[in-house]
Amino acid sequence: MVARILIGLTVCIASHFVNANSYVFPAPAGGANPVVTLHDEQSLSGLQRKNIEVLIKDTYHTLDSANKTSALSLINESYEGKLPAWLYNAIQRCEKWFKKTEGNISCRNGALYNYWGEYVRGTHDLSRREVRRLARAARIAEVKFTDNFGIKFSPPLQWDLSEYAASLAIERVVDYLTSLNFTSFHISAQGLETHVSNEGISWHGDIAQEPAVQKNGTIAYIQPWQRPVISNGKIASVEKGVLSQSDGWPSAKFQAVSVAPNAFDAMLIAHFAVSKPAQHALDLVNTNALTALKLIDENGRVFTSDSYTSHTSQLSKDDPYLMSVDIVLPLFNIADYRGPYVSVWISDEKNHLIKSLALRGTSERWLSELRTWWRRVGRQNEGLVDGFAGATKKNAPLHIEWDGLDDFGKNSNAQSLILHIEVAREHGGRSYEKIPFTFDSLTSPITVTGADEIASITLSLMN
């Protein structure tokens, strides 16, 4: 049964609030009930509400691997078959992420999830070697998409999209509402907030206990530390976190808040980000201006992608607390050139850390060669090295955006700041630059010419 509620929703159009109709739809056992909110006094007919309810139920039924008659179960049994168009499209999209992330985003691990389910039910003990084997076997399996929404794949691959059922149900509801010419609406379900508006309406709410503003797209949220790895509504694993698609073992490095144009991509990114070092996930989303990411570690330390603030707040490019840092590294014409280790951070005048902006390099041996950074920051922040450090990238330039918040997402409240850049290269040199600044001083860009391992540094407001 669909419940209808008339509310004064916190959505903004121009500068005033608007009334909205909100509908709560039932979800299968264990799932959160999706809530569809239509802005500007739009409403759903009884038939439209029924059709949405059917779409949601059909999505969960189709993806239910425990149901031997579901579309996913049937192709997993025969390793080929025809799929509904929406599911065919979802698997294709997941495969694109699979290739882009070298298997770290995957919908192929049905056998792995089955193994974990059997362990939770007491069928066998848990073997780390076996979960690695299952993850690897799925990773190297061949997949071929055929005409008319057909698919063929090699054993032992088994598709599993149960973690993404809510996101795919939301996408189908979005497509249905759009086909009916609804132009402004919001859908909430199970760690997902999807907003669609062609009328300048934005959604204001809380994500991970922080206020967020959303225009178009989806925000997905996962808090992994109390989340059972496997749960079917009746039994749940004592192990917490999200299964790493690459090695089959639970991981819970961060809370993840991801932004993407659609619900499925947002949830795929969030699952990936929970289980990987921060810089790996941030590098992934920074390649696409339409995606963004916020990570929070167990100590409350916050890491954000370049465009997260612009996606989720009312900060404009004229806001004085939104600035960019561009660092150019020289290229040396030598045979055995190795990418340098780089650290970028902001402190107050007393050298107290305010915000870690970038850290390239994963070997503690060479990170300690960033002597100033190691003495003032790295040595006291082991979790920062483990969670935030990323691979060296030869002499690729750094572009960093900063929203004026400290490592814990709070206003820095410091009037006078210092930008620190330190670069060290194996079999090469070491350079360190510090640039004092205030936000008021950035009315025009500040450019500093470096020496040796640093070519130039530019600070500017994002106008």
N, C-alpha and C positions, 0 to 999 in steps of 0.2 A: 504494500500500500504506500502511495506517495503522499507525503505531508506537505501542505502549502502554508507558508508563513509570509505575512506582509511586514516588512521591516523598514526602518530608516537606516539603510546600509551606509557604512563608512566608505563611500566612493565619492570622488570629487569630479564635478564638471564645472569648469571655470573656478568659481570660489564658493559654491554653495553645495549642500548635500542634496541628494535626490532619493526619492522612495524607490523601493525595489521589491519584486516578488521573489521569494526564495522557496525552493522545492527540495525536500530531502527524499532521496531514493534508497531503497533497501539494497544492501550488498550481501553477497554470500557470507556464510559463517566465517568469522575471523577477519573480514574486511571492514573498513570504515565506510559508513554510509556517505555516498557522494551527495554534495549539496550544490544545486544549480541556482544561481541568482541572476535574474534578468533585470537590467537597469532601466531607468526611464519609464517605469510603470508598464513595461511589456509583461505579457503573461502567456502561459502555456494552456492549450486546450486539453481536455481529457484524453483525446487520442494522441496528442503529442507527448503527454506525460507517460502514457502507456508505451509508446514507441521507444522512449528513452529508457524506461525500465527494462524493456526487452533487449535493447542494445547492451546494457550493462550485464544482464544475466547471460546473454549469449557470449560475451567476451570471456567471462570467467569460466563458463562451461567449455568453450573451445580450447582454452589453455589448461584445463584440468587433466593432468597426466594420470591421475588416479582413476579417471573415468575412461574405461577402455573404448567407449564409442566416440570420444571427443576427436576433433580433427587432428589435433596434435598427437594423440595416442596412436591413431591409425597410421600416420606417416612414420612415426617412430618404430612401429612394429614391422613395416614393410620396407623402410628406408627409401621410400619414394611415394609420390602421390600428388594430388591436386589440393590446393589450399584456398580458403576464402581470400578474396583480394586484399583485405586489410591485414591478414596474418602473413600472406606472402610478402607484402610490402614491409611489414615489421621485421621479418627475418632478413630480408635484403638489406635493410638499413642497419640492423645489428651486425651483419657481416661486413658492411663498410667500416663500422667502428672497430670490428675485430681486426681488419687488415691495418687500419690506421694506428691501432695501439699494439700491434703484434700479439694479439690474443688476450690482452688484458681487459678488454670489454668483450663479452661473449654471451651468446644464448645457446651454446653448444653443450653445456655441461649437465644435461639431464641425468646421465649415468652417475655423475658425481653426487648430485642431489639425492638420487635414489639410494646410493651407498650411505650417505649421511642419515637419511631417513630410516634405513634398516638398523643402523647403529643406535639411533635414538629409541627405536622400538625394542632393542635388546637382541637383535638377530645375530650380531657379531661384535667383536671389539673394534676399536678404531685404529687403523694403521696409517701412519703418515706416508709410508711408501706407496700404499695402495691409492690414496687420494692423489698423490703426485702422478701416478701412472694413469689414472682415469683422466686427469686434467690434460696430460700430455697427449693421450690417445685422441681426445676430442679436438685438440689443437691442430693435429696433423691430418685429420680426416678430410677427405675431398668432398666438396659441395658443388652441385651444378644446378642452376636455375633453368627451367625449360619453359616452352611456350604455354600459354593459357594457365598461368599461375601454378605450374608444376615445379617439383623439386626432386632431386636425387642426391643421395649422400651415402658415404661408406660407413659400415660399422666400425667402432661401437658408438658413433655419435648419436646422441639423443637430444632433441631440442627441448628446452625448458625456458618458458617466459613467464612463469608464475610470479616471480618477483616484480614483474612489470604489468600485471593484469590491470591494476588501477589506472596506470598511465595510459594504457591502450584503450581502456574503456572511456577515459576522458577524451582522448583524441577522436573516438567514434562519435561521442556526443557533440563535440565541437563541430565536426563535419556535418552532423545532422542539423544542428541549430543554424549553422551558416547557410545550409541549403534552403532553410526556411526564411532566410533574410533577417534573422536576428543579428543586430549589429553591435550590441554591447552586452556582455554577460561575463560571469565569473563562476568557476567550478572549483570546489574544494574537495579533496579526498585523499586520505592516507599519506600525509606528508607532501601533498601536491597542491599548488595554487596556480590555476590557469586563468588568465585574464585575456579577453578579446574585446576590443573597442575600436570602432571607427569614428567615434564622436568625442574624443578627447577626455574620456572618463578614465580615471586611474583608481586602482585599489590600494587602500591603506590598511595594513595589518601587521601582525608580529610573526617573525620567522626566527626560530632559535632565540627566543626571548628578546629580540631586537626589532624595532620598527622597520618596516619595509614599504616601499612604494612601487607599484607595478603598473606598467602601461599595457603592453601586449607580450604574450609569451607565458612561460611556466617557470615557477620557482619550485624546486624539489628539495626536501630536507630529510636527512638521515642522522639520527643520534644512535651510534652503534653499541655503546658500552653496556646497555642493559637489554639489548636486542638479541633474542635467541637466534643462533645460526639457522636452525630448522624449527618451524612451528606450524602445526596444522590445525590449531584450535583445540586439540585434545591433549597432545603431548608436545613438549618443547625440549630442545637440547639445553644442557647446562652451559655449554660453550656459547660465548657471546660474540657478536660482531657480524661481519659480512664475509662470505666465502670469497677468497681471492680466486679469480678465474684462471690465473696462471699456474698456481700450485695447489689449489683445492683446500687451503687451510684458512681458518678464520683470521680476520684482521680487523682491528678497530683503532686505527691511528688517529682519526679525526671525526668530529661532527662535520658534515658537509652540507652546504647550501649552494645549490647549482641553479643557473639560469640558462634557459634555452628557448628557441622559438616554439617548441612543442613539448608535451609531457613526457613522451617516450625518451627523447634525447636527454632531457633534464634528469630523468631518473637513472639512465645509463651512466651519465657523467657522475652523478652523486655516488653510485655504487663503486665506480672506479676510484673516485677521490678518497673514499673512506679507507681503502686498502693500500694506497700507494704513498710514497713520500710526497710531501706537499709540492715540491718543485716539479715533479713529474706531472701531477694533475694540473698545476697552474700553467705549465708550458703547453699542455694540450688545449686548454680553453683559450689561451692567448692567441692561438692561431686563427681564431674565428671571432670577429667583433660581435657576433650575435650570441655568444656564450660567455658566461662569467661564473666565478666560483669564490666562495668564502669557506675557509677551513678553520676550525677551532680545536686545539689540542686539549688534553686532559688538564693542563695547567691554566687553560683559559687564553693561551696565546693565539692570536688571530693572524691568518694569512689570507690575502685576497688577490684575485687576478687583476689585470690592468684596468678592466672596465667594470668591475663589480659595483663600485659606488655609483657610477652613472646609470646602471641598470636598476638599482634598488633604492635610490634616495632621490630627494628633490634637489640635490646639488646640481647646479647648472655649470656650464663651462665658464661662466663669469664669476663663480664662487671663489673667493680669495683663498679658500682652504683646499683647493684642488690644483695640484701642481704636478709637473712632469720633470723627470731627470733623464737626460740622454747622455750616454757615455760611449765614446768611440775608442776602440782599442786598435793599436797599430798592427800591421801584418809584417812579420819579419821574413825575409827571403833566405830561409835556412832549410836544410834538408829534413831535419828531425824536429820540425816545429810542433810544439804541443800546446794545446789550449791552456790559457792561464787560469789560475784560481782567482776568483773575484769576490770581494765582499763590499756591500754598500749598506750604510746604516745612518740613522739620524740620532743625534744626542742633544742634550741641553748644553749650556756653557760649562757645566761641571763634569761633562763627559758621561753623564748617566744615560743609558740607552733609552731611547724613546720608541724607535721603530726600526726593525730589520727589514730592509727593502730587497736585498738580493744576496744570494750566496751560491756561487758556482764552484763545484768541486766536492767530492764525496770521501776522499781519503783524509783521515784525521792527520796523517803524517804531513800532507802538504797543506792542509788547512792551517796547521800550526805555523806554517811559513808566512801566513798573513799575520805578522807578528803583532801589529797594533790591534787588529780585530780580535785575535786570539786572547791577548792579555786583557782587553777591556770587555769583550762580549762572549766569545766562543767558549772559553775555559769555564765560565760560570753557567753556561746554558747548553748542557749536553743534549737536551731534547731538541734544541734548535738545529744542531748539526744533524741529528738522526732524522728529523722530520722535514726540514726545510731545504737542506743542501741538495743541489742538483748537479747534473753532469757539466763538465767544461764544454765549451762550444767554440773552440778555436778562437777567432777574433771577432765573432759575431757581436755587433753593437748591442747595448742594453737600452731599452726604453722602459721606464718605470713610472707609474702614476701613483701619487700619494694623496690621500684624502684628509690628511692632517690628524689622523687618529693614531694612538700608540699601539704597541704590540697586543694590547688587550681590548682594543676596540673603543677606547675612551679618548676624549679630547685631551690633547697633549698639554694644553694650558701654558706652554712655554712661549715667551715672547721672542727670545733670541735662540736660534737653532744652529747646529753645525751639521753639514752633510759630510760624511766620511766615505772615501773610496780607496780601497787598497787592492792591488793586483800583484800576484807573484806567479812566476812561470818556472816550471821544472827545467833545469839547465839554462835558465834565463835570469832576468833581473826581478826587482821588486820596486813598486812605486806606491806612494801613499799621498793623497791630497785631501785637505779638509777645507770646506768652504763655509764660512759663517754667513748666515742670512736671516732675514725676517720676512714674513709674508708681505709686509709693506714695501720691502726692497725689491720685490719681484714685479714691479709695475712694467719693467722691461726685462727681457731675459738676461741672465748672468751666464757668461761663457768664460771658461778657464782653460787655457792651453796647458796640457800636462807634459810630462817628460817620461822618457823610457817606455814603460809598459802602459801608459795612459796617453792617448792622443788628445782628447778634449772632453770637457764636461759642460753641459748646458742645463741650467735650471730655468724653468719658466712656468708662469701660470697658464692654465688651460683655457685660453680665451676662444 
